[in-house]
Amino acid sequence: MAFLNNNGRTICYRLLGDSQKPLLMLAHPLGMTQGVWDDMLPMLLPKFRVLTWDLPGHGASAAWPETAGEITPDDLAQEALALAKEAGVSRFHFAGTSIGGVIGQQLIAAHSEQLETATLTNTGAIIGTEEAWSLRAANVREKGLVAMAGEIVPRWFGPNACQDQPALLDGWKVIMGRGDANSYALLCEMLGKADFREKLKDRNMPILLVGGSEDAATPPESLKALAQFSDSPAPLILDGIGHVPSVECPALMADLLFKHLG
């Protein structure tokens, strides 16, 4: 685990593996941490140097400053670029899930020259509605993340994962509850405004889209629409998988990355 001071805020990250191997950056979903990638690391590290990090107010990264105002997709993309610079590279492979996929879309739209490939899972050019995200932000600020985790975490995983791992939901409720409520709320408001429907075309870059058949947050239709907006191949929809394939089927997700990244 390491830390980077960036624009007055501390980002927690891990940079693992051989510096001679290509860099793969992995961005986690809202309410979770970089730990979502842990089960994939043993499979990835023989072929890649891997960088994971915690979003603002998540895991061990500092909260978004109260005086800094809103968070934008480019704020998050700039943090990814700062971490890539810290790793000593100008180009890298990127994979992100949910809000991590929004970071990927911003990188594709505004910084594609620094991407070798992009893998976007369980995300969308738009996710939900501004009204729904504003309501969630207000509820989080009023009730706190511990109270809201019981409602939100069960939407992350398909029934197979919940059956196979009885403590899965309880564990992630604890992790979500330890986050910073205001940072989470600001990210909700960012998602309510984010719209990449007209920003992703004519990008000369391989994009792999992956979704889950049991994903209630970003259902398969969201990935199919994203494929159209980004001129990408049809998404791979994983049967029986929910919102976080890196947790639910890490070996399969690693294999898909290997095939895409060559």
C-alpha positions in Angstrom: 0.0 0.0 0.0 1.3 3.5 -0.9 0.0 7.1 -0.8 0.1 10.0 -3.2 -0.5 13.6 -2.4 -2.5 15.1 -5.3 -4.0 18.5 -5.2 -3.9 18.6 -1.5 -5.6 15.2 -1.0 -4.1 11.8 -0.2 -4.8 8.9 -2.6 -4.2 5.4 -1.4 -3.0 3.0 -4.1 -1.1 -0.2 -4.7 1.4 -0.7 -7.4 2.3 -4.4 -7.8 4.5 -6.4 -10.1 7.4 -6.2 -12.5 8.0 -2.6 -13.7 9.0 -4.1 -17.1 5.5 -5.5 -17.7 2.7 -3.3 -19.2 0.7 -1.4 -16.7 -3.0 -2.3 -16.0 -5.0 0.2 -14.0 -8.1 -1.0 -12.2 -10.9 1.3 -10.9 -13.5 0.0 -8.4 -17.2 0.6 -8.1 -19.0 3.3 -5.9 -19.2 2.3 -2.2 -16.5 -0.4 -2.5 -12.6 -0.3 -2.4 -9.7 -1.4 -4.5 -10.1 -4.7 -2.7 -12.6 -5.8 -5.3 -9.6 -6.8 -7.5 -7.8 -8.9 -4.9 -8.9 -12.3 -6.1 -7.8 -11.4 -9.7 -4.2 -10.3 -8.7 -2.6 -13.7 -8.6 -3.8 -14.3 -12.2 -2.9 -10.8 -13.5 0.5 -10.3 -12.0 2.4 -12.8 -14.1 1.5 -10.8 -17.2 1.0 -7.2 -16.0 2.1 -4.6 -13.5 -1.1 -3.7 -11.7 -2.2 -0.4 -10.1 -5.3 -0.2 -8.0 -6.5 2.7 -5.9 -9.3 3.9 -3.6 -11.7 6.6 -4.8 -12.3 9.8 -2.7 -13.5 9.0 0.7 -13.3 5.2 0.0 -11.0 2.8 1.6 -7.8 4.6 2.8 -8.1 7.6 0.4 -8.9 10.9 2.0 -12.3 12.4 1.7 -13.1 15.1 -0.9 -12.5 18.4 0.8 -15.7 20.2 1.9 -14.4 23.4 0.3 -13.6 21.8 -3.1 -17.2 21.7 -4.4 -18.5 19.1 -6.8 -16.6 16.1 -8.2 -16.5 15.7 -12.0 -15.5 12.7 -14.1 -12.4 14.6 -15.2 -11.4 15.1 -11.6 -11.4 11.3 -11.2 -9.6 10.8 -14.6 -6.9 13.3 -13.6 -6.3 11.2 -10.4 -5.9 8.1 -12.6 -3.4 10.0 -14.8 -1.5 11.3 -11.8 -1.1 7.7 -10.5 0.0 6.5 -13.9 2.6 9.3 -13.9 3.7 8.1 -10.4 4.2 4.7 -11.9 6.4 6.2 -14.6 4.3 5.4 -17.6 2.5 7.6 -20.2 0.3 4.8 -21.7 -1.5 2.0 -19.9 -4.3 -0.5 -20.1 -7.5 0.4 -18.1 -10.3 -1.5 -16.6 -13.1 -0.1 -14.5 -16.4 -1.2 -13.0 -19.5 0.9 -12.5 -18.2 4.4 -11.6 -14.8 3.0 -12.5 -16.2 2.5 -16.0 -17.3 6.2 -15.9 -13.7 7.1 -15.2 -12.7 4.9 -18.2 -15.2 6.7 -20.4 -13.8 10.1 -19.4 -10.3 8.8 -20.2 -11.5 7.5 -23.6 -13.2 10.8 -24.4 -10.5 13.2 -23.3 -7.2 11.3 -22.9 -7.4 8.4 -25.3 -3.8 9.0 -26.4 -2.7 7.5 -23.0 -4.8 4.4 -23.3 -3.6 1.1 -24.8 -7.0 -0.5 -24.3 -10.1 0.1 -22.2 -12.3 -2.5 -20.5 -15.6 -1.1 -19.1 -17.8 -3.4 -17.0 -21.2 -2.9 -15.4 -21.5 0.7 -16.4 -23.3 3.0 -18.9 -23.0 6.2 -20.9 -25.7 7.3 -18.5 -26.5 5.4 -15.3 -29.9 5.8 -13.7 -31.5 9.2 -13.4 -30.4 12.5 -11.9 -33.4 12.5 -9.7 -32.6 9.0 -8.3 -29.0 9.9 -7.6 -29.9 13.2 -6.0 -32.3 11.4 -3.7 -29.6 8.8 -2.8 -27.1 11.6 -2.1 -29.6 13.4 0.2 -30.4 10.1 2.0 -26.7 9.3 2.5 -26.1 12.8 4.0 -29.1 12.5 6.3 -28.8 8.9 7.4 -25.2 8.0 6.9 -23.5 5.2 5.0 -24.0 2.6 7.7 -27.7 2.9 7.5 -27.8 3.1 3.7 -25.6 0.1 3.2 -28.3 -2.4 4.1 -30.4 -1.1 1.1 -27.6 -0.6 -1.4 -25.2 -3.6 -1.0 -27.7 -6.3 -1.8 -28.0 -4.7 -5.3 -24.3 -5.4 -6.1 -24.3 -9.2 -6.3 -26.2 -12.0 -8.1 -28.0 -14.7 -6.2 -25.3 -17.3 -6.9 -22.6 -15.3 -5.3 -24.8 -14.6 -2.2 -25.6 -18.3 -1.9 -21.9 -19.4 -2.3 -20.6 -16.7 0.0 -23.0 -16.3 3.0 -21.0 -13.5 4.6 -20.5 -11.6 1.3 -23.2 -9.0 1.9 -22.4 -8.4 5.6 -18.7 -7.9 4.8 -19.3 -5.3 2.1 -21.9 -3.5 4.3 -19.1 -3.0 6.8 -16.7 -1.7 4.2 -19.3 0.7 2.7 -20.3 1.9 6.1 -16.7 3.0 6.8 -16.6 5.4 3.9 -17.1 9.2 3.9 -20.7 10.1 3.4 -20.1 13.5 1.8 -17.6 12.1 -0.7 -20.1 9.3 -1.6 -22.9 11.8 -2.0 -20.8 14.0 -4.2 -20.0 11.0 -6.4 -23.8 10.2 -6.6 -24.5 13.7 -7.8 -21.7 13.4 -10.4 -23.2 10.1 -11.7 -26.6 11.9 -12.0 -25.1 14.5 -14.3 -22.6 12.3 -16.2 -23.6 11.7 -19.9 -21.2 10.2 -22.4 -23.7 9.4 -25.2 -22.1 11.9 -27.6 -18.5 11.7 -26.4 -17.3 8.3 -27.2 -17.5 7.9 -31.0 -14.6 7.8 -33.4 -12.1 6.7 -30.8 -9.5 4.5 -32.4 -9.1 2.2 -29.4 -10.2 -1.4 -28.5 -13.0 -1.3 -26.0 -14.3 -4.4 -24.2 -17.7 -4.1 -22.6 -18.8 -6.6 -20.0 -22.1 -6.9 -18.0 -24.0 -9.3 -15.8 -27.3 -10.8 -16.5 -28.3 -10.3 -12.8 -27.1 -6.7 -12.6 -29.9 -4.5 -11.2 -27.8 -1.3 -11.1 -26.5 -1.4 -14.7 -28.5 -4.0 -16.5 -27.4 -5.6 -19.8 -29.4 -2.9 -21.7 -27.1 -0.3 -20.3 -24.1 -2.0 -21.7 -25.8 -2.6 -25.1 -26.6 1.1 -25.4 -23.0 1.9 -24.4 -21.8 -0.3 -27.3 -23.8 1.7 -29.7 -22.6 5.0 -28.4 -19.0 4.0 -28.4 -19.0 2.1 -31.7 -17.9 -1.0 -29.8 -18.6 -4.7 -30.3 -21.6 -6.1 -28.5 -21.0 -6.5 -24.7 -20.3 -9.8 -23.1 -23.1 -10.5 -20.7 -22.1 -13.0 -18.0 -24.8 -15.3 -17.1 -25.8 -15.4 -13.4 -23.4 -12.5 -12.5 -24.4 -9.2 -10.8 -22.7 -5.9 -10.7 -19.2 -6.8 -9.6 -17.7 -9.6 -11.8 -14.2 -9.2 -10.3 -15.7 -10.4 -7.0 -18.2 -12.9 -8.3 -16.1 -14.6 -11.1 -12.5 -13.4 -10.8 -11.0 -16.2 -12.9 -13.5 -15.6 -15.7 -12.9 -11.8 -15.6 -9.1 -12.3 -15.7 -9.4 -14.5 -18.7 -11.6 -12.0 -20.5 -8.9 -9.3 -19.8 -6.1 -11.6 -21.1 -8.0 -12.1 -24.3 -8.7 -8.4 -24.8 -5.3 -7.1 -23.8 -3.5 -9.7 -25.8 
